[in-house]
Amino acid sequence: MTLAPAVRKAIFPAAGLGTRFLPVTKAQPKEMLPLVDKPTIQYGVEEAIASGIEQVIMVTGGGKRAIVDHFDRSLELEHYLEERGKSDLLHILSEVDDLSNQVDILYIQQKEPLGLGHAVWTARRLVEGEACAVLLADDVILGEEPCLKQLIDAHRKTGASVIAVRRFPRSEIARYGVVVTNGSNGRIHEVTDMVEKPEPGTEPSDLAILGRYILAPPVFEELDRVEPGSGKEIQLTDAIHRVLGQHPVVALEFEGDYYDTGTVPGYLRANLMLAMKREGLREELIPLLQELLETSPGSRSRRAL
Ligand code: UTP
């Protein structure tokens, strides 16, 4: 079997306004909100590196300076910690610095937030002619095998563009894009159609699209042509939809724990779940949660957490 070439580049669209998190996102990028003590975008960059990506392309907009600073060295902070002998904290800093030694991080401006499809299109000249990955930092996915690596492997085997999907109960799926599939090979499903946020009762399947993609060049060609769709934004799913039937698109049911940090309840849940996995924090949280359960009216069931 001939494999498609390895995927070397990953686009991180990070130019959205993050309105669901106002006011915190008024002057701070959503992608820098922490999961416990690490910004969500760092989880994505770590995943990309672990998946063999060589070049990260951040699509940023106004007010996103903190992302650039985060992946840069802070000599002042290093100096401060060195003088005080804080080697454990210096180690944390060096781990972040090291990320930009392992991949080149490029920044490109999306001048107006015209949608996810437009953000990806903004990076088109940097990925010309090759399949590339797209990661949405909001969707944090942790597991033994990086989610993106699973997508890359599926792309190499099939030569197709690949969409990450997960099964959700039908009652929850209306918030997502949904794929229609025809024929499967294990966890890889051939995509024949896609529906953005289906009306309840009309869901064509229980496979929801999450924020990881491998896009082959035909999708970029369509991005050139797509007109603004829902919310007057250029939708990535519209461009993928247009290649169906001409270029293979598959959906991969990935393995790993998925945390939706793009909404306030999802973000709080993700923080709590990851904090409970962290030794040192868990011991502090358990008595607090027990106390909350006992004292908060209407939150007697553990499920409520
Ligand atoms: P979202 O749909 O979550 O939009 O974008 P948003 O602006 O970040 O947040 P809300 O909906 O206002 O709360 C999905 C991803 O696409 C990026 C975002 O930064 C996020 O990572 N994006 C979105 C862009 O880069 N540019 C855009 O014009 C829109």
Residues whose N, C-alpha, C, O or C-beta is under 5 A from the ligand:
A	BS01	UTP	P13 A14 A15 G16 L17 G18 T19 R20 F21 V59 E112 P113 L114 G115 L116 A119 L136 A137 G262
